[in-house]
Amino acid sequence: MILTAMFSHLGRGRFIKEAIYRGYRIAHSSGRTHRRCAANSTNSKPLRTALFFPGHGVQRVGMARPWIDKFPGVADPFLEEMDSILGLKLSRIIAGGPNSELNKTENSQPAIMATSILILRILESEFGFNTKTRVDVTLGHSLGEFSALVAGGYICFGDALKLVRRRAEIMSQCTQHAVSKTGEDYGMIALVCEPEHMDGLITTIHEFLGPSFSDLHDESPNSGKPLIEQVVIANINSKNQIVLSGSIERIRTLLVQLRQFSGHDPRAVRLKSESPFHSPIMAPAAEYMRNALENITVNFPADMPCVSNVSGLPFTSGPALKDLLSQQCVDTVRWWDSIRYLDQERGVKRWIGIGPGKVGRNLVGKEVGRVMARGGGVWAVCDFRDVEETLIALEDTDNDMLQD
């Protein structure tokens, strides 16, 4: 009942409107936006080393087990703290599953975030990795933004964990509400194309989803549909990959139109997600975040800059952080913009991925592979066997950092 009322109220809210209209325009002109912001910025200090964190979908049963077995002195009290904060034995689900339980949004998202922070704490306590002095900037993909904010000193782990858990519960309810209301299947589909076709593909998608195309074509995916049922661009991940979110049937209709009317023929891959994240359907989660963050202590400035998914630029104030973190629920994740900004405008050469899986490293590596030529690199610490290689590489590149 409450959820239905929230949908009704938020159908006219600024979260959805900005996600649909303002958000797409910024995404399309992101390169110009970044150059303008960078040119006007008074802070031109190079940011040499970035710490980044993964988002939804990298979970697997036993993902924390190597760390627990190898470093029980850190892992055991950390997991006890996590369970105490949440009031449930999430550690058991992380360790033993089953997959059906771990893959539930309300379990997988706090599990991924907690595992990421556990790895970072082990690096700090067992390997002497000083995040404050070794890292210049943090960022995270979607859910990973919470891990980045914890690592950067903006939000404490306990507050972030509770936010992530409740936000995930509401997101799951949002999906259930949409399914019960429309009877449709919801999720996300990644589109992959040649880099030289990406700008044209995004522009064409905007045109097909916009009102002008709907006026001429009744079969438009968004034609006459309430915002809750519309297709949106959820992620712009790299120079050749974006992700669409919403009704799977309507996304497939859009793909037919792309091929029929524009000549674009991207490869489409459905993601392992039953929820349409970063779409108007998630408006109640955005509203929850906005209200909950009013009672959360946000440190600003914190230990280092943190890049926002929504703007593709560092957060500029505590209030802006709260606003953008709320907006992220329904807005496009501008991961490609974030990486390009740090690479091209701020001089980041060393990229360290912390957390389960290596999807994030692969996305970053595609964009900044050239940094490995001199004094840079892209590494992922998802298993304790990755630690030695990463720390040695950082030490080896320290001299190059000093010479620049």
DAJO-V194433 format. One line per field, one symbol per residue. ss: DSSP state (@ for helix, = for strand, . for the rest). A space follows every 50 residues. Layout:
BEGIN
ss = ???
END
This chain:
BEGIN
ss = .@@@@@@@@@...@@@@@@@@@@@@@@@.@@@@@@@@@@@........== ===...........@@@@@@.@@@@@@@@@@@@@@@...@@@@@@@..@@ @@..@@@@@@@@@@@@@@@@@@@@@@@...@@@@..====...@@@@@@@ @.....@@@@@@@@@@@@@@@@@@@@@@@@@@...=======..@@@@@@ @@@@@@@@@.@@@@@@..........@@@..=======..=======@@@ @@@@@@@@@@@@....====.........@@@@@@@@@@@@@@@@..... ....===......=...@@@@@@@@@@.....=.@@@@@@@@@@@....= ====....@@@@@@@@@@@@@@@...=====...@@@@@@@@@@@@@@@@ @@@.
END
